[in-house]
């Protein structure tokens, strides 16, 4: 399985490395407004029937509201001299806290992401 990916889509670029040193940055998220680095302990990778759902919390505001970013990472079988080339989906999820109620997912913003050939 490939262990390093660069995904691009909807004005965002994600660099993700699987299996690196737990003290090093494993995921970098950049878009027009947010730039964040994540170590493995801050990354959630859930194995589903659709392959792996990778998610990180991009921001949490003083109001208790937060933004989560996730993408599906398919199980890609490539040899060491090949590069993965695939399209997947990225999702921004906005959580808004209303009064004393728990988080309620108000909006989901799905978009297409692509791993360009050669990365």
C-alpha positions as CSV (number, residue, x, y, z in Angstrom):
1,X,0.0,0.0,0.0
2,X,1.3,3.5,-0.8
3,X,2.1,5.5,2.2
4,X,2.4,9.1,1.0
5,X,-0.3,11.1,-0.8
6,X,-1.0,14.6,-2.0
7,X,-4.7,15.4,-2.6
8,X,-6.0,18.5,-4.3
9,X,-9.5,19.8,-4.7
10,X,-11.8,22.8,-4.0
11,X,-8.9,25.2,-3.2
12,X,-7.4,22.7,-0.7
13,X,-4.2,20.7,-0.7
14,X,-3.6,17.8,1.7
15,X,-0.3,16.0,2.2
16,X,-0.7,12.8,4.1
17,X,1.9,10.3,5.2
18,X,0.9,6.9,6.7
19,X,3.2,5.1,9.1
20,X,5.7,7.8,9.9
21,X,7.3,8.8,13.2
22,X,4.6,9.6,15.7
23,X,6.5,12.8,16.7
24,X,6.5,14.2,13.1
25,X,3.8,15.9,11.1
26,X,1.7,13.3,9.2
27,X,-1.0,15.4,7.6
28,X,-0.8,19.0,6.4
29,X,-4.0,20.8,5.4
30,X,-3.9,24.1,3.4
31,X,-6.7,26.1,1.8
32,X,-7.4,29.8,1.2
33,X,-8.1,30.4,4.9
34,X,-6.6,27.6,7.0
35,X,-3.1,26.1,7.3
36,X,-2.7,23.3,9.8
37,X,-0.3,20.5,10.5
38,X,-1.3,17.3,12.3
39,X,0.7,14.6,14.1
40,X,-0.6,11.0,14.0
41,X,-2.3,11.3,17.4
42,X,-4.5,14.1,16.0
43,X,-5.6,12.1,12.9
44,X,-8.6,9.7,13.0
45,X,-8.4,6.9,10.5
46,X,-11.6,4.7,10.5
47,X,-11.7,1.6,8.4
48,X,-15.1,1.3,6.7
49,X,-16.7,-0.7,3.9
50,X,-15.7,2.2,1.6
51,X,-12.0,1.9,2.7
52,X,-10.4,4.3,5.2
53,X,-12.1,7.6,6.3
54,X,-9.4,10.0,7.5
55,X,-10.5,13.0,9.5
56,X,-9.0,15.9,11.5
57,X,-10.5,18.8,13.4
58,X,-9.4,22.0,11.5
59,X,-10.6,24.6,14.0
60,X,-12.5,25.1,17.2
61,X,-13.8,28.5,18.0
62,X,-14.4,30.0,21.4
63,X,-18.1,29.6,20.9
64,X,-17.7,25.8,20.9
65,X,-18.3,25.6,17.2
66,X,-15.9,23.5,15.2
67,X,-14.9,22.5,11.6
68,X,-13.9,18.9,10.7
69,X,-12.3,17.8,7.5
70,X,-12.4,14.2,6.2
71,X,-11.6,12.3,3.1
72,X,-11.8,8.7,1.9
73,X,-8.5,7.0,1.2
74,X,-8.9,3.9,-1.0
75,X,-6.6,0.9,-0.5
76,X,-4.2,1.5,-3.4
77,X,-1.9,-1.4,-4.5
78,X,1.1,0.1,-6.4
79,X,4.7,-1.1,-6.9
80,X,7.5,1.1,-5.6
81,X,8.1,2.6,-9.0
82,X,4.5,3.6,-9.6
83,X,2.5,6.5,-8.4
84,X,-1.2,6.3,-7.2
85,X,-3.7,8.2,-9.4
86,X,-7.2,8.3,-8.1
87,X,-10.2,10.6,-7.4
88,X,-12.0,10.6,-4.0
89,X,-14.3,12.8,-1.9
90,X,-13.3,15.4,0.7
91,X,-15.9,16.7,3.2
92,X,-15.9,19.8,5.4
93,X,-18.4,19.4,8.3
94,X,-19.4,22.5,10.3
95,X,-20.6,21.7,13.9
96,X,-22.6,24.5,15.5
97,X,-23.5,24.4,19.2
98,X,-26.9,25.8,19.9
99,X,-27.7,26.8,23.5
100,X,-27.0,24.0,25.9
101,X,-27.6,21.2,23.4
102,X,-24.7,19.0,22.2
103,X,-23.1,19.5,18.9
104,X,-25.4,19.2,15.9
105,X,-24.0,18.8,12.4
106,X,-25.5,21.7,10.6
107,X,-23.7,21.6,7.2
108,X,-21.7,19.2,5.1
109,X,-19.7,20.5,2.2
110,X,-18.5,17.5,0.0
111,X,-16.1,18.1,-2.9
112,X,-14.0,16.1,-5.3
113,X,-10.3,15.5,-4.5
114,X,-7.7,14.1,-6.9
115,X,-4.3,12.6,-6.4
116,X,-2.5,13.9,-9.5
117,X,-0.4,11.4,-11.5
118,X,3.2,11.5,-10.4
119,X,2.7,12.4,-6.7
